């Protein structure tokens, strides 16, 4: 079993290796307490790993933002602030819980609730979303829509705007249960940009899921 040292968590190098902060392998121990089990996803805002919390004896998801999207210390702080705002959000059954954010080798890592069934986007790609009778499919789709609306409503009532709602950010934590995830993370990645035109053009949204006027 390989182990990432405490000094690595403070941003220094790892003796004897040139591995990057996102090059995690099964068996690695990150920040002294999180055992890496596997890589479970990769998207526009970063890479997600399944990790085992040794003290809590439970599995979590660890999201590592893409290094080229952080735009220096400004972007690092923006990502941390968005994670902390998400963490401070009161618990809701249809909002994925973000437990805390920690820096590892200078990169902020978001540690959050694990969604065992993946995202709605992955269910669309695998066609699992459309299994069963027409009635079962309709009920499944309406349930996901309702749960997503309830989660977003909870956040909006507390002044937190998502900014990048799409199938990849709606996660399935069990049969018939959907939760909204990644509050503000796309916005954080553009906040730190030193290119105002690029920042305005992206608006922290995914173009394919924007309205025509956006």
Secondary structure as the mmCIF struct_conf table of DSSP 4:
data_model
#
loop_
_struct_conf.conf_type_id
_struct_conf.id
_struct_conf.beg_label_comp_id
_struct_conf.beg_label_asym_id
_struct_conf.beg_label_seq_id
_struct_conf.end_label_comp_id
_struct_conf.end_label_asym_id
_struct_conf.end_label_seq_id
HELX_RH_AL_P HELX_RH_AL_P1 UNK A 6 UNK A 9
TURN_TY1_P TURN_TY1_P1 UNK A 10 UNK A 11
HELX_LH_PP_P HELX_LH_PP_P1 UNK A 13 UNK A 14
TURN_TY1_P TURN_TY1_P2 UNK A 15 UNK A 16
TURN_TY1_P TURN_TY1_P3 UNK A 21 UNK A 22
TURN_TY1_P TURN_TY1_P4 UNK A 26 UNK A 27
STRN STRN1 UNK A 29 UNK A 30
TURN_TY1_P TURN_TY1_P5 UNK A 31 UNK A 33
STRN STRN2 UNK A 34 UNK A 42
BEND BEND1 UNK A 44 UNK A 45
STRN STRN3 UNK A 46 UNK A 53
TURN_TY1_P TURN_TY1_P6 UNK A 54 UNK A 57
STRN STRN4 UNK A 58 UNK A 65
HELX_RH_3T_P HELX_RH_3T_P1 UNK A 67 UNK A 69
BEND BEND2 UNK A 70 UNK A 70
HELX_RH_AL_P HELX_RH_AL_P2 UNK A 72 UNK A 88
BEND BEND3 UNK A 89 UNK A 89
HELX_LH_PP_P HELX_LH_PP_P2 UNK A 90 UNK A 91
TURN_TY1_P TURN_TY1_P7 UNK A 93 UNK A 94
STRN STRN5 UNK A 95 UNK A 95
STRN STRN6 UNK A 98 UNK A 104
TURN_TY1_P TURN_TY1_P8 UNK A 105 UNK A 106
STRN STRN7 UNK A 107 UNK A 112
TURN_TY1_P TURN_TY1_P9 UNK A 116 UNK A 117
STRN STRN8 UNK A 119 UNK A 119
HELX_RH_AL_P HELX_RH_AL_P3 UNK A 120 UNK A 126
TURN_TY1_P TURN_TY1_P10 UNK A 127 UNK A 127
HELX_RH_3T_P HELX_RH_3T_P2 UNK A 128 UNK A 130
BEND BEND4 UNK A 132 UNK A 132
HELX_RH_AL_P HELX_RH_AL_P4 UNK A 134 UNK A 156
TURN_TY1_P TURN_TY1_P11 UNK A 157 UNK A 159
BEND BEND5 UNK A 163 UNK A 163
BEND BEND6 UNK A 166 UNK A 166
HELX_RH_3T_P HELX_RH_3T_P3 UNK A 167 UNK A 169
STRN STRN9 UNK A 170 UNK A 174
TURN_TY1_P TURN_TY1_P12 UNK A 175 UNK A 176
STRN STRN10 UNK A 177 UNK A 180
TURN_TY1_P TURN_TY1_P13 UNK A 183 UNK A 184
HELX_RH_AL_P HELX_RH_AL_P5 UNK A 185 UNK A 191
TURN_TY1_P TURN_TY1_P14 UNK A 192 UNK A 192
BEND BEND7 UNK A 194 UNK A 194
HELX_RH_AL_P HELX_RH_AL_P6 UNK A 196 UNK A 202
TURN_TY1_P TURN_TY1_P15 UNK A 203 UNK A 204
BEND BEND8 UNK A 205 UNK A 205
HELX_RH_3T_P HELX_RH_3T_P4 UNK A 207 UNK A 209
BEND BEND9 UNK A 210 UNK A 210
TURN_TY1_P TURN_TY1_P16 UNK A 212 UNK A 213
#
